[in-house]
Amino acid sequence: MLGNKAAARGLYEAGCGFISSYPGTPSTEITEEAAKYDEITCEWAPNEKVALEAAFGASLAGQRAASCMKHVGLNVAADPLFSISYIGTNAGLVICVADDPGMHSSQNEQDSRHYAIAAKVPMLEPSDSAEARQFAIRAFDLSEQFHTPVFLKLCTRISHSQSVVETAERTEHPLLPYQKDQERVMMPAQAKRAHYRVEERVKALTALAETDPINVILPGTDRSVGIITSSTCFQYAREVFGSRYSILKLGMIYPMPVEKIRRFADSVDRVIVIEELDPIIENHCRQIGVPVEGKSLFPMVDEFSQRIVAECCGLPPKESISLEEPIPGRPPLMCSGCPHRGMFYALKKHHCMVYGDIGCYTLGAVAPLNAMDLNVCMGASLSGMHGFNKARGAEAERRTVGVIGDSTFMHSGMTGLADIAYNQSNSVSIILDNSITGMTGHQENPTTGYNIKGDPAGRIDLEALCLAMGFDRAHVRVVDPYDLAACDRVLTEELAAEVPSVIISRRPCALLKYVKHRKPFAVNPDRCVGCRACMQIGCPSISMTERDGKTGSGRGTASGAVRRVAAIDPTQCVGCGVCQQMCRFGAILDADGNPHAPLEPAYSRYDLEHRSTAGRADK
């Protein structure tokens, strides 16, 4: 199983009955896999804060619950986390968080272990898929034993690697009774008493860490070196050193044992700590008086590997086989037919300062579009643009926009838009509505009309929401991003307007299964003059190739000479028609040979279902 699938299996076997999460790589599959079990009520929440609060509510009601997120999502959930730690749980509450060393799909490389320490919440850290399942079950038991939420921390290599897992049957747990308790109300007097309880809980968990087999010593044959490690670094250490050196593998990364570490250190001549990112284990060892080597040998950044561990320990790398030629670079690009491309092209033409956000549309920042100035975190684009415009005034307002996806808008963009409406900066907010949560693999969100299982659900109307916030009806505009002329016109009008406005750029993601594409377009090489205008949108379907002779229009090189013309890859092209609108020479043709093909209408799955239902009702 994938580590994420195994974690979901552990939640299931432990009798978890409710999971609320927000998708975020590398954590997403935990909830997606858990949703396959009918015994668990699974939901996508608008953001991680809401997800954790909902899961805590279920725990309070007496049902085992979980909430899953990536490391930066834990920032959003931090507000309720610290209070929940003080309040304590009723039924078990597990918080699954997946870190991303190496930043394969993240904007920073933060270490979630700091949150366990700061919130004084125990954290378990599996080193393979089997432990992901086992530790998920154990986390619920610890949660109910100590009345605390428990972190289950994975990382990209654990979440997305596979190893053998032995499963078991689900253990059902009856709903625990709910009892009113004023000590849960976190006013100062109660909160002070709660803090004392939390400190006593940490002491009890530390005592548990001393004897619990979740922290295990694997004896070696050579006592010159001992290794303290956890998670995927344990696997790297075993592959590099085998059973030569003794290893203290920490399955509970907070709180860590004290005497167990001291005894381990006394049994070897030299202690090396191997851990990714920050020196959490290393600092703990030093605080309890155990001299260790860690970040003096290993880097503070990026994910580790067997090679890095070997090199940092002064060992020659193992023999390996590599390709004779280097693999060509593959720059990140928006997909063929991506609905965001047309809007970003219009923004580039207007030379806008584009305050970006988190989503697949972040790829609008790369060449050749180069149409995004920065991004901070989920939802920051609209509030950040507001502050930017307030500081720089009218001149900035006429050339500054904020862009945000539909799911990100529901996550944390609504409050930024409310700030604009309330404090009245003359700002243009662009909601890139592709009818899905695209970046993490097509999860539903509150604007799609469907839940995690694909069943009909409540749907938020973006236009109505903007009007309810106070935006003028005339300045809440909907545009099809495949229509370049319309994008240009609406953007020109709203940048010139003297009021706050919202542009909803609406067309579903080209990769959604219900989207019906046209047949691939093609280039007539006799008409192509090689101007490369079609290359300005960065579509991976379009490239330049060599061809002999002059163009049919008489332009180009002399007969027999080699010239460069555009070409469209029929295996990638989805017939969106954006490139055709850019060709002044009619060289790009649809499947019927038409150089001016009309746009296909934009629609969502909700629209199709709604029309079908309405049609049945009429009949």
Salt bridges, closest charged atoms under 4 A:
GLU13 OE2 - ARG9 NE 2.74
GLU13 OE1 - ARG133 NH2 2.90
GLU29 OE1 - HIS160 NE2 3.16
GLU33 OE2 - LYS36 NZ 3.26
GLU48 OE1 - HIS411 NE2 2.59
GLU53 OE2 - LYS49 NZ 2.56
ASP99 OD2 - LYS153 NZ 3.88
ASP111 OD2 - ARG113 NH2 2.76
GLU125 OE2 - LYS153 NZ 2.69
GLU131 OE2 - LYS249 NZ 2.93
ASP141 OD1 - ARG64 NH2 3.31
GLU144 OE2 - ARG64 NE 2.83
GLU172 OE2 - ARG170 NE 2.69
GLU183 OE2 - ARG193 NH2 2.83
GLU183 OE1 - ARG197 NH1 3.50
GLU199 OE2 - LYS120 NZ 3.31
GLU199 OE2 - HIS195 NE2 2.96
GLU200 OE2 - LYS203 NZ 3.66
ASP212 OD2 - ARG138 NH2 2.57
ASP222 OD2 - ARG244 NE 3.21
GLU259 OE2 - ARG262 NH1 2.78
ASP269 OD1 - ARG223 NH2 3.29
GLU275 OE1 - ARG113 NH1 2.78
ASP278 OD2 - HIS114 NE2 2.61
GLU282 OE2 - ARG286 NH2 2.91
GLU293 OE2 - ARG270 NE 2.50
GLU303 OE2 - HIS104 NE2 2.85
GLU303 OE2 - ARG157 NH2 2.65
GLU311 OE1 - ARG307 NH1 3.08
GLU395 OE1 - ARG398 NH2 3.42
ASP419 OD2 - HIS386 NE2 3.69
ASP433 OD2 - ARG506 NE 2.79
GLU444 OE2 - ARG605 NH2 2.25
GLU463 OE2 - ARG506 NH1 2.84
ASP480 OD2 - ARG507 NH2 2.68
ASP488 OD1 - HIS350 NE2 2.90
GLU493 OE1 - ARG477 NH2 2.86
GLU494 OE1 - HIS475 ND1 2.80
GLU494 OE2 - ARG477 NH1 2.61
ASP526 OD1 - ARG547 NH2 3.49
